[in-house]
Amino acid sequence: MTEMRRFSRVNFDAESFVEFAGVREKAHLMDISLRGALIAAGDYPTVKLGDPCKLAIHLDGCDVVLSFEARVVHREDDAIGLKFVREDLDTMIHLRRLMEFNTSDPDEIRRELGFLIDAP
């Protein structure tokens, strides 16, 4: 799976919630990138590949909530991979800053953002 990734991932711990089929539950965020997130699979036994969901990540120490519409792109015993399909501009700005702050190479995040903007 790693060889297919174009976006850096960072471990990030924040209060998070995921909504599948209208049911909102607390989620354990394992890592995040500009294009997706990995959450622990624990309480979602019926989730399948392609299922849509919403992910909300509450940033500590402020009122900022990153809100994403996403799809399940892979599922393993202990993790569910989500691909972001829609987010607002404020969410993307905060996500970019979060990624730059939590990586050893902020310039790589800027290059990835350029790639994301140029992607069809």
Chimera marker file (.cmm) of the C-alpha trace (Angstrom):
<marker_set name="trace">
<marker id="1" x="0.000" y="0.000" z="0.000" r="1" g="1" b="0" radius="0.5"/>
<marker id="2" x="2.780" y="2.466" z="0.890" r="1" g="1" b="0" radius="0.5"/>
<marker id="3" x="4.308" y="2.394" z="-2.603" r="1" g="1" b="0" radius="0.5"/>
<marker id="4" x="1.057" y="3.792" z="-4.076" r="1" g="1" b="0" radius="0.5"/>
<marker id="5" x="0.921" y="6.817" z="-1.760" r="1" g="1" b="0" radius="0.5"/>
<marker id="6" x="1.629" y="10.252" z="-3.137" r="1" g="1" b="0" radius="0.5"/>
<marker id="7" x="0.894" y="12.124" z="0.077" r="1" g="1" b="0" radius="0.5"/>
<marker id="8" x="2.851" y="12.204" z="3.324" r="1" g="1" b="0" radius="0.5"/>
<marker id="9" x="1.040" y="10.887" z="6.375" r="1" g="1" b="0" radius="0.5"/>
<marker id="10" x="1.491" y="12.045" z="9.942" r="1" g="1" b="0" radius="0.5"/>
<marker id="11" x="0.353" y="10.509" z="13.178" r="1" g="1" b="0" radius="0.5"/>
<marker id="12" x="-2.101" y="12.889" z="14.768" r="1" g="1" b="0" radius="0.5"/>
<marker id="13" x="-4.154" y="12.476" z="17.906" r="1" g="1" b="0" radius="0.5"/>
<marker id="14" x="-7.280" y="14.626" z="18.178" r="1" g="1" b="0" radius="0.5"/>
<marker id="15" x="-10.886" y="14.185" z="19.235" r="1" g="1" b="0" radius="0.5"/>
<marker id="16" x="-12.558" y="12.829" z="16.113" r="1" g="1" b="0" radius="0.5"/>
<marker id="17" x="-15.965" y="11.607" z="15.023" r="1" g="1" b="0" radius="0.5"/>
<marker id="18" x="-17.013" y="9.588" z="11.995" r="1" g="1" b="0" radius="0.5"/>
<marker id="19" x="-20.523" y="9.229" z="10.580" r="1" g="1" b="0" radius="0.5"/>
<marker id="20" x="-21.558" y="6.189" z="8.553" r="1" g="1" b="0" radius="0.5"/>
<marker id="21" x="-25.159" y="5.914" z="7.280" r="1" g="1" b="0" radius="0.5"/>
<marker id="22" x="-26.314" y="8.727" z="9.561" r="1" g="1" b="0" radius="0.5"/>
<marker id="23" x="-24.816" y="7.203" z="12.739" r="1" g="1" b="0" radius="0.5"/>
<marker id="24" x="-22.138" y="9.380" z="14.375" r="1" g="1" b="0" radius="0.5"/>
<marker id="25" x="-19.563" y="7.711" z="16.616" r="1" g="1" b="0" radius="0.5"/>
<marker id="26" x="-16.317" y="8.730" z="18.286" r="1" g="1" b="0" radius="0.5"/>
<marker id="27" x="-13.362" y="7.671" z="16.121" r="1" g="1" b="0" radius="0.5"/>
<marker id="28" x="-9.722" y="6.925" z="16.840" r="1" g="1" b="0" radius="0.5"/>
<marker id="29" x="-7.692" y="8.823" z="14.249" r="1" g="1" b="0" radius="0.5"/>
<marker id="30" x="-4.483" y="6.908" z="13.496" r="1" g="1" b="0" radius="0.5"/>
<marker id="31" x="-2.937" y="9.172" z="10.864" r="1" g="1" b="0" radius="0.5"/>
<marker id="32" x="-3.831" y="11.813" z="8.318" r="1" g="1" b="0" radius="0.5"/>
<marker id="33" x="-2.633" y="13.198" z="4.972" r="1" g="1" b="0" radius="0.5"/>
<marker id="34" x="-3.792" y="15.937" z="2.616" r="1" g="1" b="0" radius="0.5"/>
<marker id="35" x="-5.903" y="13.334" z="0.818" r="1" g="1" b="0" radius="0.5"/>
<marker id="36" x="-7.172" y="10.968" z="3.479" r="1" g="1" b="0" radius="0.5"/>
<marker id="37" x="-7.078" y="9.489" z="6.952" r="1" g="1" b="0" radius="0.5"/>
<marker id="38" x="-6.729" y="6.158" z="8.685" r="1" g="1" b="0" radius="0.5"/>
<marker id="39" x="-9.059" y="5.373" z="11.577" r="1" g="1" b="0" radius="0.5"/>
<marker id="40" x="-9.237" y="2.377" z="13.885" r="1" g="1" b="0" radius="0.5"/>
<marker id="41" x="-11.824" y="-0.121" z="12.631" r="1" g="1" b="0" radius="0.5"/>
<marker id="42" x="-13.069" y="-1.118" z="16.082" r="1" g="1" b="0" radius="0.5"/>
<marker id="43" x="-16.785" y="-0.262" z="16.129" r="1" g="1" b="0" radius="0.5"/>
<marker id="44" x="-17.678" y="-0.351" z="12.429" r="1" g="1" b="0" radius="0.5"/>
<marker id="45" x="-18.208" y="-4.027" z="11.500" r="1" g="1" b="0" radius="0.5"/>
<marker id="46" x="-20.636" y="-3.340" z="8.621" r="1" g="1" b="0" radius="0.5"/>
<marker id="47" x="-18.557" y="-0.724" z="6.779" r="1" g="1" b="0" radius="0.5"/>
<marker id="48" x="-17.647" y="-1.740" z="3.222" r="1" g="1" b="0" radius="0.5"/>
<marker id="49" x="-15.348" y="-0.440" z="0.488" r="1" g="1" b="0" radius="0.5"/>
<marker id="50" x="-16.885" y="2.564" z="-1.241" r="1" g="1" b="0" radius="0.5"/>
<marker id="51" x="-19.156" y="3.503" z="1.681" r="1" g="1" b="0" radius="0.5"/>
<marker id="52" x="-19.476" y="7.286" z="2.095" r="1" g="1" b="0" radius="0.5"/>
<marker id="53" x="-18.894" y="8.908" z="5.470" r="1" g="1" b="0" radius="0.5"/>
<marker id="54" x="-18.213" y="12.187" z="7.216" r="1" g="1" b="0" radius="0.5"/>
<marker id="55" x="-15.152" y="12.765" z="9.381" r="1" g="1" b="0" radius="0.5"/>
<marker id="56" x="-14.854" y="15.607" z="11.910" r="1" g="1" b="0" radius="0.5"/>
<marker id="57" x="-11.542" y="16.314" z="13.653" r="1" g="1" b="0" radius="0.5"/>
<marker id="58" x="-11.604" y="18.756" z="16.581" r="1" g="1" b="0" radius="0.5"/>
<marker id="59" x="-8.294" y="20.574" z="16.994" r="1" g="1" b="0" radius="0.5"/>
<marker id="60" x="-7.148" y="20.928" z="20.614" r="1" g="1" b="0" radius="0.5"/>
<marker id="61" x="-7.087" y="24.352" z="22.208" r="1" g="1" b="0" radius="0.5"/>
<marker id="62" x="-9.346" y="26.089" z="19.692" r="1" g="1" b="0" radius="0.5"/>
<marker id="63" x="-12.798" y="25.972" z="18.128" r="1" g="1" b="0" radius="0.5"/>
<marker id="64" x="-11.544" y="24.678" z="14.776" r="1" g="1" b="0" radius="0.5"/>
<marker id="65" x="-13.152" y="21.522" z="13.401" r="1" g="1" b="0" radius="0.5"/>
<marker id="66" x="-11.818" y="19.926" z="10.225" r="1" g="1" b="0" radius="0.5"/>
<marker id="67" x="-14.834" y="18.535" z="8.355" r="1" g="1" b="0" radius="0.5"/>
<marker id="68" x="-14.537" y="16.083" z="5.485" r="1" g="1" b="0" radius="0.5"/>
<marker id="69" x="-16.795" y="14.037" z="3.273" r="1" g="1" b="0" radius="0.5"/>
<marker id="70" x="-14.951" y="10.818" z="2.523" r="1" g="1" b="0" radius="0.5"/>
<marker id="71" x="-15.184" y="7.287" z="1.122" r="1" g="1" b="0" radius="0.5"/>
<marker id="72" x="-13.830" y="4.018" z="2.445" r="1" g="1" b="0" radius="0.5"/>
<marker id="73" x="-10.961" y="2.991" z="0.150" r="1" g="1" b="0" radius="0.5"/>
<marker id="74" x="-9.518" y="0.097" z="2.135" r="1" g="1" b="0" radius="0.5"/>
<marker id="75" x="-10.368" y="-1.969" z="5.150" r="1" g="1" b="0" radius="0.5"/>
<marker id="76" x="-8.157" y="-4.224" z="7.222" r="1" g="1" b="0" radius="0.5"/>
<marker id="77" x="-8.761" y="-6.010" z="10.498" r="1" g="1" b="0" radius="0.5"/>
<marker id="78" x="-7.695" y="-3.061" z="12.606" r="1" g="1" b="0" radius="0.5"/>
<marker id="79" x="-8.012" y="-0.018" z="10.317" r="1" g="1" b="0" radius="0.5"/>
<marker id="80" x="-10.254" y="1.746" z="7.801" r="1" g="1" b="0" radius="0.5"/>
<marker id="81" x="-8.684" y="3.954" z="5.129" r="1" g="1" b="0" radius="0.5"/>
<marker id="82" x="-10.681" y="7.018" z="4.112" r="1" g="1" b="0" radius="0.5"/>
<marker id="83" x="-10.155" y="9.142" z="1.006" r="1" g="1" b="0" radius="0.5"/>
<marker id="84" x="-11.319" y="12.741" z="1.307" r="1" g="1" b="0" radius="0.5"/>
<marker id="85" x="-13.747" y="13.664" z="-1.467" r="1" g="1" b="0" radius="0.5"/>
<marker id="86" x="-14.896" y="17.080" z="-0.257" r="1" g="1" b="0" radius="0.5"/>
<marker id="87" x="-13.822" y="19.661" z="2.300" r="1" g="1" b="0" radius="0.5"/>
<marker id="88" x="-14.278" y="23.406" z="2.612" r="1" g="1" b="0" radius="0.5"/>
<marker id="89" x="-11.478" y="25.931" z="2.112" r="1" g="1" b="0" radius="0.5"/>
<marker id="90" x="-11.001" y="26.608" z="5.851" r="1" g="1" b="0" radius="0.5"/>
<marker id="91" x="-10.598" y="22.885" z="6.519" r="1" g="1" b="0" radius="0.5"/>
<marker id="92" x="-7.981" y="22.580" z="3.788" r="1" g="1" b="0" radius="0.5"/>
<marker id="93" x="-6.058" y="25.610" z="5.082" r="1" g="1" b="0" radius="0.5"/>
<marker id="94" x="-5.987" y="24.220" z="8.622" r="1" g="1" b="0" radius="0.5"/>
<marker id="95" x="-5.094" y="20.727" z="7.379" r="1" g="1" b="0" radius="0.5"/>
<marker id="96" x="-2.182" y="22.095" z="5.366" r="1" g="1" b="0" radius="0.5"/>
<marker id="97" x="-0.864" y="23.969" z="8.404" r="1" g="1" b="0" radius="0.5"/>
<marker id="98" x="-1.331" y="20.916" z="10.621" r="1" g="1" b="0" radius="0.5"/>
<marker id="99" x="0.609" y="18.788" z="8.131" r="1" g="1" b="0" radius="0.5"/>
<marker id="100" x="3.425" y="21.349" z="7.752" r="1" g="1" b="0" radius="0.5"/>
<marker id="101" x="3.790" y="21.651" z="11.524" r="1" g="1" b="0" radius="0.5"/>
<marker id="102" x="3.836" y="17.876" z="12.121" r="1" g="1" b="0" radius="0.5"/>
<marker id="103" x="6.262" y="16.796" z="9.407" r="1" g="1" b="0" radius="0.5"/>
<marker id="104" x="10.022" y="17.052" z="9.137" r="1" g="1" b="0" radius="0.5"/>
<marker id="105" x="9.738" y="18.454" z="5.587" r="1" g="1" b="0" radius="0.5"/>
<marker id="106" x="7.138" y="21.260" z="5.266" r="1" g="1" b="0" radius="0.5"/>
<marker id="107" x="8.284" y="21.899" z="1.678" r="1" g="1" b="0" radius="0.5"/>
<marker id="108" x="7.151" y="18.381" z="0.738" r="1" g="1" b="0" radius="0.5"/>
<marker id="109" x="3.648" y="19.223" z="2.004" r="1" g="1" b="0" radius="0.5"/>
<marker id="110" x="3.612" y="22.337" z="-0.194" r="1" g="1" b="0" radius="0.5"/>
<marker id="111" x="4.638" y="20.228" z="-3.213" r="1" g="1" b="0" radius="0.5"/>
<marker id="112" x="1.901" y="17.717" z="-2.410" r="1" g="1" b="0" radius="0.5"/>
<marker id="113" x="-0.642" y="20.524" z="-2.169" r="1" g="1" b="0" radius="0.5"/>
<marker id="114" x="0.434" y="21.696" z="-5.641" r="1" g="1" b="0" radius="0.5"/>
<marker id="115" x="-0.030" y="18.162" z="-6.943" r="1" g="1" b="0" radius="0.5"/>
<marker id="116" x="-3.471" y="17.980" z="-5.334" r="1" g="1" b="0" radius="0.5"/>
<marker id="117" x="-4.534" y="21.281" z="-6.886" r="1" g="1" b="0" radius="0.5"/>
<marker id="118" x="-3.309" y="20.186" z="-10.346" r="1" g="1" b="0" radius="0.5"/>
<marker id="119" x="-4.985" y="16.751" z="-10.150" r="1" g="1" b="0" radius="0.5"/>
<marker id="120" x="-8.129" y="16.326" z="-12.268" r="1" g="1" b="0" radius="0.5"/>
<link id1="1" id2="2" r="1" g="1" b="0" radius="0.2"/>
<link id1="2" id2="3" r="1" g="1" b="0" radius="0.2"/>
<link id1="3" id2="4" r="1" g="1" b="0" radius="0.2"/>
<link id1="4" id2="5" r="1" g="1" b="0" radius="0.2"/>
<link id1="5" id2="6" r="1" g="1" b="0" radius="0.2"/>
<link id1="6" id2="7" r="1" g="1" b="0" radius="0.2"/>
<link id1="7" id2="8" r="1" g="1" b="0" radius="0.2"/>
<link id1="8" id2="9" r="1" g="1" b="0" radius="0.2"/>
<link id1="9" id2="10" r="1" g="1" b="0" radius="0.2"/>
<link id1="10" id2="11" r="1" g="1" b="0" radius="0.2"/>
<link id1="11" id2="12" r="1" g="1" b="0" radius="0.2"/>
<link id1="12" id2="13" r="1" g="1" b="0" radius="0.2"/>
<link id1="13" id2="14" r="1" g="1" b="0" radius="0.2"/>
<link id1="14" id2="15" r="1" g="1" b="0" radius="0.2"/>
<link id1="15" id2="16" r="1" g="1" b="0" radius="0.2"/>
<link id1="16" id2="17" r="1" g="1" b="0" radius="0.2"/>
<link id1="17" id2="18" r="1" g="1" b="0" radius="0.2"/>
<link id1="18" id2="19" r="1" g="1" b="0" radius="0.2"/>
<link id1="19" id2="20" r="1" g="1" b="0" radius="0.2"/>
<link id1="20" id2="21" r="1" g="1" b="0" radius="0.2"/>
<link id1="21" id2="22" r="1" g="1" b="0" radius="0.2"/>
<link id1="22" id2="23" r="1" g="1" b="0" radius="0.2"/>
<link id1="23" id2="24" r="1" g="1" b="0" radius="0.2"/>
<link id1="24" id2="25" r="1" g="1" b="0" radius="0.2"/>
<link id1="25" id2="26" r="1" g="1" b="0" radius="0.2"/>
<link id1="26" id2="27" r="1" g="1" b="0" radius="0.2"/>
<link id1="27" id2="28" r="1" g="1" b="0" radius="0.2"/>
<link id1="28" id2="29" r="1" g="1" b="0" radius="0.2"/>
<link id1="29" id2="30" r="1" g="1" b="0" radius="0.2"/>
<link id1="30" id2="31" r="1" g="1" b="0" radius="0.2"/>
<link id1="31" id2="32" r="1" g="1" b="0" radius="0.2"/>
<link id1="32" id2="33" r="1" g="1" b="0" radius="0.2"/>
<link id1="33" id2="34" r="1" g="1" b="0" radius="0.2"/>
<link id1="34" id2="35" r="1" g="1" b="0" radius="0.2"/>
<link id1="35" id2="36" r="1" g="1" b="0" radius="0.2"/>
<link id1="36" id2="37" r="1" g="1" b="0" radius="0.2"/>
<link id1="37" id2="38" r="1" g="1" b="0" radius="0.2"/>
<link id1="38" id2="39" r="1" g="1" b="0" radius="0.2"/>
<link id1="39" id2="40" r="1" g="1" b="0" radius="0.2"/>
<link id1="40" id2="41" r="1" g="1" b="0" radius="0.2"/>
<link id1="41" id2="42" r="1" g="1" b="0" radius="0.2"/>
<link id1="42" id2="43" r="1" g="1" b="0" radius="0.2"/>
<link id1="43" id2="44" r="1" g="1" b="0" radius="0.2"/>
<link id1="44" id2="45" r="1" g="1" b="0" radius="0.2"/>
<link id1="45" id2="46" r="1" g="1" b="0" radius="0.2"/>
<link id1="46" id2="47" r="1" g="1" b="0" radius="0.2"/>
<link id1="47" id2="48" r="1" g="1" b="0" radius="0.2"/>
<link id1="48" id2="49" r="1" g="1" b="0" radius="0.2"/>
<link id1="49" id2="50" r="1" g="1" b="0" radius="0.2"/>
<link id1="50" id2="51" r="1" g="1" b="0" radius="0.2"/>
<link id1="51" id2="52" r="1" g="1" b="0" radius="0.2"/>
<link id1="52" id2="53" r="1" g="1" b="0" radius="0.2"/>
<link id1="53" id2="54" r="1" g="1" b="0" radius="0.2"/>
<link id1="54" id2="55" r="1" g="1" b="0" radius="0.2"/>
<link id1="55" id2="56" r="1" g="1" b="0" radius="0.2"/>
<link id1="56" id2="57" r="1" g="1" b="0" radius="0.2"/>
<link id1="57" id2="58" r="1" g="1" b="0" radius="0.2"/>
<link id1="58" id2="59" r="1" g="1" b="0" radius="0.2"/>
<link id1="59" id2="60" r="1" g="1" b="0" radius="0.2"/>
<link id1="60" id2="61" r="1" g="1" b="0" radius="0.2"/>
<link id1="61" id2="62" r="1" g="1" b="0" radius="0.2"/>
<link id1="62" id2="63" r="1" g="1" b="0" radius="0.2"/>
<link id1="63" id2="64" r="1" g="1" b="0" radius="0.2"/>
<link id1="64" id2="65" r="1" g="1" b="0" radius="0.2"/>
<link id1="65" id2="66" r="1" g="1" b="0" radius="0.2"/>
<link id1="66" id2="67" r="1" g="1" b="0" radius="0.2"/>
<link id1="67" id2="68" r="1" g="1" b="0" radius="0.2"/>
<link id1="68" id2="69" r="1" g="1" b="0" radius="0.2"/>
<link id1="69" id2="70" r="1" g="1" b="0" radius="0.2"/>
<link id1="70" id2="71" r="1" g="1" b="0" radius="0.2"/>
<link id1="71" id2="72" r="1" g="1" b="0" radius="0.2"/>
<link id1="72" id2="73" r="1" g="1" b="0" radius="0.2"/>
<link id1="73" id2="74" r="1" g="1" b="0" radius="0.2"/>
<link id1="74" id2="75" r="1" g="1" b="0" radius="0.2"/>
<link id1="75" id2="76" r="1" g="1" b="0" radius="0.2"/>
<link id1="76" id2="77" r="1" g="1" b="0" radius="0.2"/>
<link id1="77" id2="78" r="1" g="1" b="0" radius="0.2"/>
<link id1="78" id2="79" r="1" g="1" b="0" radius="0.2"/>
<link id1="79" id2="80" r="1" g="1" b="0" radius="0.2"/>
<link id1="80" id2="81" r="1" g="1" b="0" radius="0.2"/>
<link id1="81" id2="82" r="1" g="1" b="0" radius="0.2"/>
<link id1="82" id2="83" r="1" g="1" b="0" radius="0.2"/>
<link id1="83" id2="84" r="1" g="1" b="0" radius="0.2"/>
<link id1="84" id2="85" r="1" g="1" b="0" radius="0.2"/>
<link id1="85" id2="86" r="1" g="1" b="0" radius="0.2"/>
<link id1="86" id2="87" r="1" g="1" b="0" radius="0.2"/>
<link id1="87" id2="88" r="1" g="1" b="0" radius="0.2"/>
<link id1="88" id2="89" r="1" g="1" b="0" radius="0.2"/>
<link id1="89" id2="90" r="1" g="1" b="0" radius="0.2"/>
<link id1="90" id2="91" r="1" g="1" b="0" radius="0.2"/>
<link id1="91" id2="92" r="1" g="1" b="0" radius="0.2"/>
<link id1="92" id2="93" r="1" g="1" b="0" radius="0.2"/>
<link id1="93" id2="94" r="1" g="1" b="0" radius="0.2"/>
<link id1="94" id2="95" r="1" g="1" b="0" radius="0.2"/>
<link id1="95" id2="96" r="1" g="1" b="0" radius="0.2"/>
<link id1="96" id2="97" r="1" g="1" b="0" radius="0.2"/>
<link id1="97" id2="98" r="1" g="1" b="0" radius="0.2"/>
<link id1="98" id2="99" r="1" g="1" b="0" radius="0.2"/>
<link id1="99" id2="100" r="1" g="1" b="0" radius="0.2"/>
<link id1="100" id2="101" r="1" g="1" b="0" radius="0.2"/>
<link id1="101" id2="102" r="1" g="1" b="0" radius="0.2"/>
<link id1="102" id2="103" r="1" g="1" b="0" radius="0.2"/>
<link id1="103" id2="104" r="1" g="1" b="0" radius="0.2"/>
<link id1="104" id2="105" r="1" g="1" b="0" radius="0.2"/>
<link id1="105" id2="106" r="1" g="1" b="0" radius="0.2"/>
<link id1="106" id2="107" r="1" g="1" b="0" radius="0.2"/>
<link id1="107" id2="108" r="1" g="1" b="0" radius="0.2"/>
<link id1="108" id2="109" r="1" g="1" b="0" radius="0.2"/>
<link id1="109" id2="110" r="1" g="1" b="0" radius="0.2"/>
<link id1="110" id2="111" r="1" g="1" b="0" radius="0.2"/>
<link id1="111" id2="112" r="1" g="1" b="0" radius="0.2"/>
<link id1="112" id2="113" r="1" g="1" b="0" radius="0.2"/>
<link id1="113" id2="114" r="1" g="1" b="0" radius="0.2"/>
<link id1="114" id2="115" r="1" g="1" b="0" radius="0.2"/>
<link id1="115" id2="116" r="1" g="1" b="0" radius="0.2"/>
<link id1="116" id2="117" r="1" g="1" b="0" radius="0.2"/>
<link id1="117" id2="118" r="1" g="1" b="0" radius="0.2"/>
<link id1="118" id2="119" r="1" g="1" b="0" radius="0.2"/>
<link id1="119" id2="120" r="1" g="1" b="0" radius="0.2"/>
</marker_set>
